[in-house]
Amino acid sequence: MRQESAEVIALKALGWLLGDSELLSVFQGSSGVSEAEIRAGASDPAFLGAVLDFVNLDDKWVMAFCDAEGLAYDMPMMARQALPGGSEMHWT
């Protein structure tokens, strides 16, 4: 997947996340990001990768996002791999 396509998927994930105030609170609490930082981060591929990292933490979130956007369930992970830091291994 090309980075541009991955960014589009990540922006959709961000929009989906913004539409769920409860889950958005979890994202903000776990990342420490403010609303202003979210707006600024929407154009930053590394931030968009962090959004996908968060969504990919829970299969229910992946499925809900993909169902809402009409995407295959493996698309968030594929998109994450195409963004900065996506090819690194995280063992924790």
C-alpha positions as CSV (number, residue, x, y, z in Angstrom):
1,M,0.0,0.0,0.0
2,R,1.2,3.5,-0.8
3,Q,1.6,6.0,1.9
4,E,-1.0,8.3,0.4
5,S,-3.6,5.5,0.5
6,A,-2.6,4.7,4.1
7,E,-3.0,8.3,5.1
8,V,-6.6,8.3,3.7
9,I,-7.4,5.3,5.7
10,A,-5.9,6.8,8.8
11,L,-7.8,10.0,8.3
12,K,-11.0,8.0,8.1
13,A,-10.0,6.2,11.3
14,L,-9.4,9.6,12.9
15,G,-12.8,10.8,11.8
16,W,-14.4,7.6,13.1
17,L,-12.6,8.0,16.4
18,L,-13.8,11.7,16.7
19,G,-17.3,10.5,16.2
20,D,-17.2,8.3,19.3
21,S,-16.7,10.6,22.3
22,E,-16.2,7.7,24.8
23,L,-13.4,6.1,22.7
24,L,-11.9,9.5,21.9
25,S,-11.6,10.0,25.6
26,V,-9.7,6.7,25.9
27,F,-7.4,7.8,23.0
28,Q,-6.7,11.1,24.6
29,G,-6.2,9.6,28.0
30,S,-3.8,7.0,26.7
31,S,-1.8,9.3,24.4
32,G,-2.1,12.6,26.3
33,V,-3.0,14.4,23.1
34,S,-5.2,17.5,23.3
35,E,-7.9,18.5,20.8
36,A,-5.6,21.1,19.3
37,E,-2.9,18.5,18.9
38,I,-5.4,16.2,17.2
39,R,-6.3,18.9,14.7
40,A,-2.6,19.6,14.0
41,G,-1.8,15.9,13.8
42,A,-4.3,15.2,11.1
43,S,-1.6,16.3,8.5
44,D,1.2,14.4,10.2
45,P,1.8,10.9,8.9
46,A,3.5,9.8,12.2
47,F,0.4,11.0,14.2
48,L,-1.9,9.2,11.7
49,G,0.2,6.1,12.4
50,A,-0.4,6.5,16.1
51,V,-4.2,6.7,15.4
52,L,-4.0,3.4,13.6
53,D,-1.9,1.9,16.4
54,F,-4.6,2.8,18.8
55,V,-7.5,1.4,16.6
56,N,-5.5,-1.8,16.1
57,L,-5.3,-2.4,19.8
58,D,-8.7,-4.0,20.0
59,D,-10.3,-6.3,17.4
60,K,-13.7,-4.8,18.2
61,W,-12.5,-1.3,17.3
62,V,-11.0,-2.6,14.1
63,M,-14.2,-4.3,13.1
64,A,-16.4,-1.4,14.0
65,F,-14.2,1.1,12.1
66,C,-14.0,-1.2,9.1
67,D,-17.7,-1.9,9.1
68,A,-18.4,1.8,9.3
69,E,-16.1,2.5,6.3
70,G,-16.7,-0.6,4.2
71,L,-13.1,-1.7,4.6
72,A,-11.6,-5.2,4.9
73,Y,-10.6,-6.0,8.4
74,D,-6.9,-6.1,7.5
75,M,-6.8,-2.6,6.0
76,P,-6.0,-0.7,9.2
77,M,-2.9,-2.9,9.8
78,M,-1.8,-2.7,6.2
79,A,-2.2,1.1,6.3
80,R,-0.2,1.2,9.5
81,Q,2.6,-0.6,7.9
82,A,2.8,2.0,5.1
83,L,3.1,4.9,7.6
84,P,6.3,6.1,9.5
85,G,7.2,3.6,12.1
86,G,4.9,0.9,10.8
87,S,7.6,-1.5,9.9
88,E,9.2,-1.5,13.3
89,M,8.7,-4.4,15.6
90,H,7.0,-3.7,19.0
91,W,7.4,-6.4,21.5
92,T,5.4,-4.8,24.3
